[in-house]
Amino acid sequence: MRLRDEIIGALNLFSAAPVALDQEAVALGQALADVATIGILHERAVGRREVVSKQLQAALNSRVLIGQAKGALAERLRISVGRAFVELRNLRTPPRPQTP
C-alpha cells in the first residue's frame, strides 16, 4: 500500500484453500489496496487539517487576550501599548503552592 514514494502498509489476501492467484485476483487485490490507501491517506490529511485549524484558532484567541491585556495595562499605567507589551512579557508567574 503506497502512494508514490510513501509506503503506508501492506494488504494480505487469504484463502480457505491453497490456490494460485490468477491475474484477475491480483488486479482485484491491487484495486482493494489502492482504495484502502486513498482512504487512509485522506483520513490522515483531514486529521492534520483539523490539528492545524485548532492550533490557528488557539493562536488567534491568545492574540485577542494579549491585545486586551496590553490595552488594559496601557490604560492603567498610562503607558504606550508597545511598552505595555514589554511589561507583560517581563511578568513572572508566581510559583504554585505545593499540595500535600
Secondary structure, DSSP 8 states (H G I E B T S, - for coil): -EETTEE--------SS-----HHHHHHHHHHHHHHHHHHHHHHHHHHHHHHHHHHHHHHHHHHHHHHHHHHHHHHHT--HHHHHHHHHH----------
